[in-house]
């Protein structure tokens, strides 16, 4: 018996249009009012999964073929005119971001089958680079004045072989930075959380490629969830291409699970408790015993560890 085609399969753009109009009317309105200061639309994976009969297929397609899904969502926005700027024009460069994936992939469990799939990883941010502009659309000019556009991806800068104008034979072209398109970019390195390791395992890391309005929003020490597309890049050893590929995550969205201590807000109740503990004569002993409580003794070592963590001005200095 011949299998009947899925009625929704050929109209995926229509499915996304209905989802956005149903669930994200408010967010689309905010984008229309605040663009280009705000230029990202965040879509909750759970909303996609629960969107009627086509929802499961749409959610599965995001995980398996994220590039196509991002194009389908943008087509839905464009065809349905769901975002209109103040001057009535269509916005360019709106980012579609998906969050709240139900399953997290451990960094050490990433495999070749995950390449080009949409995955979610969680860990501690260990390293960030400075935010720098990256060219994504390079414009070149030949001596005759013709312009050639070359799209750029992550990694090596790619120059055109020659002028793209018919009949022009010039090979040496000049990059025109003023006509080229740039976005903010940053590289992150995320590390596995130590509490998830067994025995003597060393935490593994994964490099993250961040662009546009996601750049510069997190700091080392933050516990974060990164959602994105796993990409691969061929290694080059002493000028020779290797059969081994390196991997990195092309970041689509960032969820901050836990900020560093300076981001923690202390309410009035917590402040009263802190003040009460500060007057407790046994406070120093309590702090010392809170260091490695499962290890008996070693009072001097614990005191030495407590000092840099809970250090402050001495009492006689407060009396001056």
C-alpha positions as CSV (number, residue, x, y, z in Angstrom):
1,X,0.0,0.0,0.0
2,X,1.4,3.4,-1.0
3,X,2.2,5.7,1.9
4,X,0.1,8.9,1.9
5,X,2.1,12.1,2.2
6,X,1.8,14.2,5.4
7,X,-0.6,17.0,4.7
8,X,1.5,19.4,6.8
9,X,4.8,18.4,5.3
10,X,4.5,20.6,2.2
11,X,3.2,23.6,4.1
12,X,5.7,23.9,6.9
13,X,6.0,27.7,6.5
14,X,2.2,27.9,7.0
15,X,2.5,25.9,10.2
16,X,5.1,28.3,11.5
17,X,3.0,31.3,10.5
18,X,0.0,29.9,12.5
19,X,2.3,29.2,15.5
20,X,3.7,32.7,15.6
21,X,0.4,34.4,15.2
22,X,-1.1,32.2,18.0
23,X,1.7,32.2,20.5
24,X,4.0,35.1,19.7
25,X,1.8,38.0,18.7
26,X,3.1,40.2,21.6
27,X,6.8,39.4,20.9
28,X,6.3,40.2,17.3
29,X,4.8,43.5,18.2
30,X,7.7,44.4,20.4
31,X,10.1,43.5,17.6
32,X,8.2,45.8,15.2
33,X,8.4,48.7,17.7
34,X,11.9,48.2,19.0
35,X,13.8,47.1,15.9
36,X,16.8,47.4,15.3
37,X,17.6,47.8,19.1
38,X,15.9,44.5,19.6
39,X,16.4,42.1,16.8
40,X,15.9,38.6,18.2
41,X,12.7,36.5,18.5
42,X,13.0,33.7,21.1
43,X,10.7,30.7,20.5
44,X,10.2,28.2,23.3
45,X,10.7,24.6,22.1
46,X,7.9,23.5,24.4
47,X,5.4,25.7,22.5
48,X,6.5,24.1,19.3
49,X,6.2,20.6,20.6
50,X,2.6,21.3,22.0
51,X,1.4,23.0,18.8
52,X,-1.3,20.6,17.8
53,X,-0.8,17.8,15.3
54,X,2.1,19.3,13.4
55,X,4.0,20.3,16.6
56,X,5.9,17.1,17.2
57,X,7.1,17.0,13.5
58,X,8.1,20.6,13.7
59,X,10.1,20.1,16.9
60,X,11.8,17.0,15.5
61,X,12.7,18.8,12.4
62,X,14.3,21.6,14.4
63,X,16.6,19.0,16.1
64,X,17.5,17.1,12.8
65,X,17.5,19.9,10.3
66,X,17.8,23.3,12.1
67,X,19.1,25.2,9.0
68,X,15.9,24.5,7.1
69,X,13.7,25.3,10.1
70,X,15.4,28.7,10.6
71,X,14.7,29.5,6.9
72,X,11.1,28.3,7.2
73,X,10.5,30.6,10.3
74,X,12.0,33.6,8.5
75,X,9.8,32.8,5.4
76,X,6.8,32.7,7.7
77,X,7.7,36.1,9.1
78,X,8.4,37.6,5.7
79,X,5.4,36.2,3.8
80,X,3.0,36.9,6.6
81,X,4.5,40.4,7.2
82,X,4.6,39.6,10.9
83,X,7.2,42.2,11.7
84,X,7.0,45.7,10.3
85,X,9.4,48.5,11.3
86,X,8.3,52.0,12.1
87,X,8.9,53.2,8.5
88,X,6.9,50.3,7.2
89,X,9.8,48.4,5.8
90,X,10.7,44.7,6.3
91,X,13.5,44.3,8.9
92,X,16.7,42.5,7.9
93,X,18.8,40.4,10.1
94,X,16.2,39.3,12.7
95,X,17.5,36.4,14.7
96,X,15.3,33.4,15.3
97,X,16.3,31.7,18.6
98,X,15.0,28.5,20.2
99,X,15.2,27.9,23.9
100,X,14.2,25.4,26.6
101,X,15.2,22.1,24.9
102,X,14.1,19.2,27.2
103,X,17.2,17.2,26.7
104,X,20.8,18.3,27.4
105,X,23.8,16.6,25.7
106,X,26.9,16.1,27.9
107,X,29.9,17.5,26.2
108,X,31.8,14.2,26.6
109,X,28.9,12.4,24.9
110,X,28.9,14.6,21.7
111,X,29.5,12.3,18.6
112,X,29.8,12.6,14.9
113,X,26.1,11.9,14.5
114,X,25.4,15.2,16.3
115,X,27.1,17.3,13.6
116,X,24.7,19.8,11.9
117,X,22.0,18.9,14.5
118,X,20.5,21.3,17.1
119,X,21.7,20.4,20.5
120,X,21.8,21.9,24.0
121,X,24.8,21.7,26.4
122,X,25.1,22.9,30.0
123,X,28.2,23.9,31.9
124,X,30.4,26.6,33.4
125,X,31.7,29.3,31.2
126,X,35.5,29.3,31.6
127,X,36.8,31.6,28.9
128,X,35.6,34.5,26.7
129,X,37.3,36.6,24.1
130,X,36.8,40.2,23.5
131,X,33.8,41.2,21.3
132,X,35.1,42.0,17.8
133,X,33.5,42.7,14.4
134,X,33.4,39.8,12.0
135,X,32.7,40.2,8.3
136,X,29.8,38.1,7.1
137,X,29.3,39.6,3.6
138,X,32.5,40.8,2.0
139,X,32.3,43.2,-0.9
140,X,35.3,43.4,-3.4
141,X,36.0,45.8,-6.2
142,X,38.1,45.1,-9.3
143,X,40.2,47.8,-11.1
144,X,37.4,48.3,-13.6
145,X,35.1,49.4,-10.8
146,X,32.9,46.2,-10.6
147,X,31.7,44.9,-7.3
148,X,31.7,41.2,-6.2
149,X,30.0,39.9,-3.1
150,X,31.3,36.9,-1.2
151,X,29.5,35.4,1.8
152,X,31.8,34.5,4.7
153,X,31.4,31.7,7.2
154,X,33.1,30.8,10.5
155,X,36.9,30.3,10.1
156,X,39.1,31.2,7.2
157,X,38.4,34.3,5.1
158,X,37.4,33.4,1.6
159,X,38.3,35.6,-1.4
160,X,36.6,35.3,-4.8
161,X,38.6,33.7,-7.7
162,X,38.0,36.8,-9.8
163,X,35.5,39.5,-10.8
164,X,32.0,38.1,-11.0
165,X,30.9,40.6,-13.7
166,X,30.5,38.9,-17.1
167,X,33.4,39.7,-19.5
168,X,35.6,41.1,-16.8
169,X,38.9,39.1,-16.5
170,X,40.4,40.8,-13.4
171,X,41.6,38.4,-10.8
172,X,43.0,40.7,-8.1
173,X,40.2,42.4,-6.2
174,X,40.3,44.9,-3.3
175,X,38.2,44.4,-0.2
176,X,35.8,47.3,0.5
177,X,35.2,47.4,4.3
178,X,32.7,50.3,4.0
179,X,30.4,48.3,1.7
180,X,30.9,45.0,3.6
181,X,28.5,43.7,6.3
182,X,29.9,43.1,9.8
183,X,28.4,41.6,13.0
184,X,29.6,41.5,16.5
185,X,31.3,38.2,17.4
186,X,32.8,36.4,20.4
187,X,34.3,33.0,21.2
188,X,33.4,31.2,24.4
189,X,34.7,28.1,26.0
190,X,32.3,26.1,28.2
191,X,33.4,23.3,30.6
192,X,31.5,20.4,32.1
193,X,30.1,21.0,35.6
194,X,32.4,19.3,38.2
195,X,29.4,17.7,40.1
196,X,28.6,15.6,37.0
197,X,32.0,13.9,36.8
198,X,32.8,10.5,38.1
199,X,36.0,9.4,39.9
200,X,39.1,10.9,38.4
201,X,37.5,12.2,35.2
202,X,38.7,15.5,33.9
203,X,36.1,18.1,32.8
204,X,35.9,18.4,29.0
205,X,35.4,21.7,27.1
206,X,33.6,22.9,24.0
207,X,34.2,26.0,22.0
208,X,31.2,28.2,21.2
209,X,30.8,30.7,18.3
210,X,28.6,33.6,19.4
211,X,27.5,36.5,17.1
212,X,25.3,39.6,17.0
213,X,23.3,40.5,20.1
214,X,24.4,37.4,22.1
215,X,28.0,38.8,22.2
216,X,29.2,40.1,25.5
217,X,26.1,39.0,27.7
218,X,27.8,36.3,29.8
219,X,31.0,36.3,31.9
220,X,33.5,33.6,33.0
221,X,32.1,31.7,36.0
222,X,28.4,31.8,34.8
223,X,26.6,28.6,34.7
224,X,24.9,28.6,31.3
225,X,22.9,26.6,28.8
226,X,24.0,26.9,25.2
227,X,21.6,25.9,22.4
228,X,22.9,25.8,18.9
229,X,24.0,23.8,15.8
230,X,27.1,21.6,16.1
231,X,29.6,22.3,13.4
232,X,32.8,20.7,12.3
233,X,36.1,22.1,10.9
234,X,38.9,20.1,9.3
235,X,42.2,20.2,11.1
236,X,45.3,21.4,9.2
237,X,48.6,20.0,10.5
238,X,51.8,21.5,9.0
239,X,49.9,22.6,5.9
240,X,48.4,19.2,5.4
241,X,44.7,18.6,5.7
242,X,43.9,15.9,8.3
243,X,41.1,13.3,8.4
244,X,40.3,14.4,11.9
245,X,37.8,17.3,12.3
246,X,37.4,19.7,15.3
247,X,33.9,20.6,16.5
248,X,32.4,23.8,17.8
249,X,28.9,25.0,18.6
250,X,27.3,27.7,16.5
251,X,25.4,29.4,19.2
252,X,21.7,30.1,18.6
253,X,20.6,31.0,22.1
254,X,22.0,31.4,25.6
255,X,20.2,30.6,28.9
256,X,21.9,31.8,32.1
257,X,21.4,29.2,34.7
258,X,23.4,30.9,37.5
259,X,25.2,34.2,37.6
260,X,28.3,35.0,39.6
261,X,27.9,36.2,43.2
262,X,28.0,39.9,42.3
263,X,24.7,39.4,40.4
264,X,22.9,37.9,43.4
265,X,20.3,40.2,44.9
266,X,20.0,40.1,48.7
267,X,16.5,40.8,50.1
268,X,15.7,42.3,53.5
269,X,15.2,39.0,55.2
270,X,18.6,37.7,54.0
271,X,20.2,40.9,55.2
272,X,18.8,40.5,58.7
273,X,20.1,37.0,58.9
274,X,23.6,38.1,57.7
275,X,23.6,40.8,60.4
276,X,22.5,38.3,63.1
277,X,25.3,35.8,62.1
278,X,27.9,38.6,62.1
279,X,27.3,39.1,65.8
280,X,27.5,35.4,66.7
281,X,30.7,34.9,68.7
282,X,31.0,31.3,67.2
283,X,30.9,32.6,63.6
284,X,34.6,32.1,63.0
285,X,34.3,28.5,64.2
286,X,31.2,27.9,62.1
287,X,33.0,29.1,59.0
288,X,36.0,27.0,59.6
289,X,33.9,23.9,60.1
290,X,31.9,24.5,57.0
291,X,35.1,24.0,54.9
292,X,35.2,20.3,53.8
293,X,32.9,19.1,56.6
294,X,33.3,15.5,55.5
295,X,37.1,15.6,56.4
296,X,37.8,15.3,60.2
297,X,40.3,17.5,61.8
298,X,42.8,19.6,59.8
299,X,41.7,22.8,61.6
300,X,44.7,24.8,60.5
301,X,44.2,23.9,56.8
302,X,40.5,24.7,57.0
303,X,41.2,28.1,58.6
304,X,43.7,28.9,55.9
305,X,41.1,28.0,53.3
306,X,38.4,30.1,55.0
307,X,40.4,33.3,55.2
308,X,40.6,34.1,51.4
309,X,36.9,33.1,51.0
310,X,35.5,35.1,53.9
311,X,38.1,37.7,54.4
312,X,37.4,41.3,55.3
313,X,38.6,44.2,57.5
314,X,39.5,43.3,61.1
315,X,37.5,44.4,64.1
316,X,40.2,46.7,65.4
317,X,40.2,48.6,62.1
318,X,36.4,49.1,62.4
319,X,37.0,50.7,65.8
320,X,39.3,53.3,64.4
